[in-house]
Amino acid sequence: MAKRTFSSFEIFLIFLLVLMTGITVALLSLLFITSGTIENHTEIGGGSSPSTQGPPATQGPAAPQNSTPPWGPTTTQASPTPSTPEPTLFQNFSGYHIGVGRADCTGQVSDINLMGYSKTGQYARGILTRLYSRAFIMVEPDGSNRVVFVSIDIGMVSQRLRLEVLSRLQNKYGSLYRRDNVILSGTHTHSGPAGYFQYTTFVVASEGFSNRTFEYMVTGIVKSIEIAHTNMKPGKIFINKGTVDGAQINRSPTSYLRNPQSERARYSSNTDKEMVLLKMVDLNGEELGLISWFAIHPVSMKNTNHLVNSDNVGYASYLFEQEKNKGYLPGEGPYVAAFASSNLGDVSPNVLGPHCTNTGESCENANSSCPIGGPSMCVAVGPGQDMFESTQIIGRIIYDKAKELYESASQEVTGPLASAHQWVNMTDVTVWLNSTHTAKTCKPALGYSFAAGTIDGFGTLNFTQGMMEGDSFWDTLRDQVLGKPSEEIKECHKPKPVLLHTGELLKPHPWHPDIVDVQIVTLGFLAITAIPGEFTTMSGRRLRQAVQEEFEAYGMLNMTVVISGLCNVYTHYITTYEEYQAQRYEAASTIYGPHTLSAYIQLFRVLAKAIATGTVANLSSGPEPPFFEELMSPLIPNIVDRVPSGTNFGDILLPANATYRVGEVVEVTFVGANPKNSAENRTHQTFLTVEKYEATSATWQIMHNDASWETRFYWHKGLLGLSNATIQWHIPDTAQPGTYRIKYFGHSRKQDSLKPAVLLSFESSPSVFEVITTW
């Protein structure tokens, strides 16, 4: 190999990496606190649970959610008496009892990394839309069996998050909601907060564990299930399927081409274009909600974004819920629409494809690299003029197809409900390749191309996709800091060149999970497979086919199998064996080695057979996953908020103009406080309101909040606790002429000497202006 030379810029980056690595190792050794005392709860000046489906334009707080003891086994312990009585179930009907619920799970919107791109410095600095947990409960008429599906506007479900949710459900409902019949699925937005993980790889990427955000998310998920449980009513479910065009491309097409030609010939596209949709109504035909599964990465919002939001699939939910909940603010109203993730591993919404940002030429090649500038210049772009417009365009395409399928859905889902679940040690699965030969999965490891990133968001350093060999410099640096990977793990992962041997790194906690959930729930002829990661297009197709064949072999014919992604625990990507040989980003991130997909197919076949033969009770539960109590605290400390001399929190620094027209942007800047305080003290359910004066009643009516797509809340962090907050309202075509005002709501952190800190709520003076025309 030719001797490698480094540019001055690369040397500077390497110096920063070494410095950051040293700091990280020191912090991993020193900065630990128990999860019960992380971000001291005594600082909270008040609180309430996340907002839910309430009446229009209300901001009132709900009762606080109490914390619970750590999660424990659910299969052998005696069930506690539920504190919430089971709703009376009317049994004499055909269909299911159906409950839907939605609750805020946004977490903190400042001083925390956004989860998904793993880009250093991509901290949250405000909010574009709120994040929600959307829960759906289906129960047989006699109440004998039930399943729960929850779609959550977060990057992925962490194991710690799931275990804590299950613990709280067990404390409240006993054995009603369990590990086998509750699916938690992340939408995979890359614009939600990080900080809710327990494995070291993700803790380091999050720059610590944020108990503030973790509690907010857990409370919101549990609250959404509670609402669905309370609101159950007899109803029917209808299913429909259709093709979505113009919303996606395959971002690793050269890897896809590694799959057998005979297999590829069975499909018309290198992405899954089919949307599967469930429509839920009560027996009177009143609409309750929908669940849609469609394979697309929510990365229309780029890694330059700093506003918390739910990306393209969240925008589809926003449009559908606003359509069905007329007269309600976003996030309110009874109707719930979830656009859940599927086998999105190699699927991008940036449909114009990858181009070199410096020359404009295509960089659709095996290494996603440009002749000048390398991989950092190769970026895929969406259909819009900017990422906001691209998010809306892709989200509307998804919404339009869902609306079409929803309105024409006529095939009723009927039949019994069932669920099966196992915990599996994914580092030690024996895979039968044929009747005589076996292979094994590996201890987790990440390959070199993992550090390259993708065309949707390239890595910080100049790594390249498709790397088949390591680099002596990075190998030496890794060996000095983390130790050498064993020959066993290097051999097991071939042809992947191992960059990080995470399965052999156990301090301060394991860097990746060993114990992984596999789970299937069935509603009559529909099977939902809960996938603990990101399956590529062909991986998802193979799993669906295998599960369908297993059901058919034991008498359950014509099953519809859907892939539900990012469920229960996160394990990065799952490629096919053939795609693994190319070692692009997705393959380098297939952490259990080249036979990972075959192992999952084998495991899910076991679950399908158990359901089909009625032998779920005979399944072993498997080894229980850990729940770590001591995790690294956030690197960004809590500090007291301060104001400039002569001002107060919420004072207007730059007021709105006197008049605006439709299509213009209203902008007001206030004396601010750190928005993360509002994730602890939730006396305000929004950071902003846009209100219109109604002369007939002499009242101000809330037209928009911070969950509205038309508003943006930016936080500008200064020095020594000083900050500003800027609110924008992008005036929509539907705005009526009249008098409007913008208000800002927040919480400031105050601490007197020798006293604990307290959080104090405030609201701004209004900035009043006129909208003078609707054209």
C-alpha positions, 0 to 999 in steps of 0.5 A: 500500500502506498504511504498515506499523506495528510493535508493540514486540514486532516492533521487538524481534524486528527488532532481534534479527534485524539483530544476528544477521545482523551476527554471522552475516555476521562469522562467515561471514567469519572462522570457517572451518576445514578439514573435516579439522580441524573439532572437532579429532580429537586431542581424542578419547580413544577411539572405536568405530563405531556399534552394530549388530545384535549379540547381546542386551544387549551394549554392546561397542565395534566397530573404529573407522572410518577417515577417507578422502580427499575424494570424487572422480569415480567414473565414470572412475577405475580402481577400487581393489582392494576391501579386503573380499572379495565374499561367495560367491554361490550362483547357481542359484535364483530370486530375489535375494541380499538383505542387510540391515543397521542401524547407529547414526547418531544424532550429537550430542544436545546443543549442536546445532540440531535439523534441520527446523523451522529454529527458533532456540533448538531445540537438542538437550538429550537423547535419546528414541530413537536414530537408525538407518541401515537398508540393503538390498542386492539382487543378481541371482543371478549377481551381475551387477547390484545396487542399494542402498536406505538409509533414514536417520533424519535430516531429509534427506540432504545432498549432502556426506553422500552424496559422502562415503559414496560415497567410502568405499564406493569405497575399500572395495568398488571399483566395486561400490557407485556413485552410480547404484545406491546411494540414500540417503533421509532419513525426514525426522524433524524431531528429528535433529541438524543440522550436516551440510550444505555449502551456506550456507543450511543451514550458517547454519540449523545454526549451523555445520558439525559434523564430530562429527555428520557423521562419526557419520552417515557412519560409521553409514550406511557400517556399515549397508551393510557389514553388509548386504553381509556378510549377503547370502543368497539370498531372495525379495521380495514386494510389497503395497499398501494404504490407510492411513486416519486418519494424515494431512491435507493442510496446504495444501488451498487450494493443492491445489484450484488443480490442475485439477478433472479431475485431482483427480477421479481421486483420492479424497483430497487426500493419497496414502493408499497404502502400498507395502511390500516383504517380504524373506525367505530361501529357507527363509522366514526373515524378513529385513526390510521397506521401506515407503513412505508419504507423511507428515511426521514432525512429530508431535514439535513444534518445542518438542521438544528430545529427539533422536528418529525421530518417527512413522515411527521409532516404526513401525520400533521396533514392527516391529523389536521384534516381529521381534527378540524378546529383543533390545534396540532397535537390535539383532537381525537383522531390519530394518524401514525406513519410508521417506519419499515425496511428503510435501511437503504432508502433515501427521500432525496430523490434528485440523487447524489451530486458533487456540490462543487461541480454538480456532476453525479457521484452515483458510484460505489464509493459515493465520492467526487473527483475533487473533494472526495466523499464529503462533496457527494451529497443527495438533495431533495426535490425542494429549494431547501430542506423545509420545502423538500420535507413538505413535498415528500411528506405530502406525497406520502399523505396523498397516497395514504388519503387515497388508500384510506378513502378506498379501504374496504377489506376488513381485517378479521380474526384472532389476535396473537403475539410472540416475543423472545430475547435472543443473544444475537452474538451467538446464533447458529445459522443453518445455511443448508441441511449440512452447513452452519455459520454463526453471528458475531460479537458487534463491530462497526466497519470503516465505512460506518465512519463515512456516513451516507449521501444523506449525511457524510461523515466528519472525517474523510472515510469512504464508503466501500472500504475493504481494508483498514488504515494503519493510522486509524488502526494504531490510534484505536489500538492505543485508545481502546485496545486491539480487536481480537482475531476472532472478531476480525475473522467473523466479520470478514470482509468487513475491516473492523474499525470499532470492535464494540462487542469486546468493549465493556467499559463503562458499560457494553458498547452495543447490545448482545440481547435483542428483541424479536417479536411478531403480533398478528391481527387476523391475516396481518402479521407485524414483524417488529425489527430491532434496526434498519433492514435494507430493501432486499432484507425486508423482502426476504424476511417478509417472504420467509415469515409468510411461507412459515405461516403458510406451512402451518395452515395460516394462508394468505398472510400479509406481513409488514416490516415495522422498523426501529422497534424495541432496541436499536442494532444499526443496519441489517443487509443481505449477505450479498450486500454485506460484501460491498461494505458500503455504509449499511453493510459496515453498520451490520454489527452482528456480521455477514449472517445477521439477516439469516439469523433474523429470518431463522428467529422470526420463523420460530415466532411465526410457527409458534403463533400458527401452531398455538404453541407460543406458551412453549417459547422460552423467554430468552436471556433478559437484557440489562438495565444500567443504573449508572450512566454518563451525565450530559457534557453540557451543564445546567447553568443559571439563566440571566438577562441583560441589565434593565430587562426581564425574561420575555421582554421584546428586543425586536418587535414585529412590523406593523403590517404583513401580507400572506406569504411573508414572515413575521419575526419577533425576538425576545429576551430568552431562557434555556428551552431545556428548562421547559422539559422539566417544568411543563407548566407551559405546553408550547413555546409560542402562540400566534393569536388572532383578535376576535372583535365579536367576543373581544378575545384572542384566539390561538391560531398556531402553537409550536407544533404548527408547521407554519411556526419556528422557534429559534434559541440563540445561546449567548455567554454566561446564561444570556440568550435570545429567542426568535419566533417566526410565523410563516403566514399561510395562504389560509390566514384571514385579515385582522389583528394578530399577536405573538407570545413567547412562553418559557422557564428560567433557571434561578439559583440563590446562594446555598439553595437548590435551583428552581425553574420559574415560568414566564410569558412574554408581552405580546407583539401585535401586528396586522395581516392586511390581505389574503392574496 
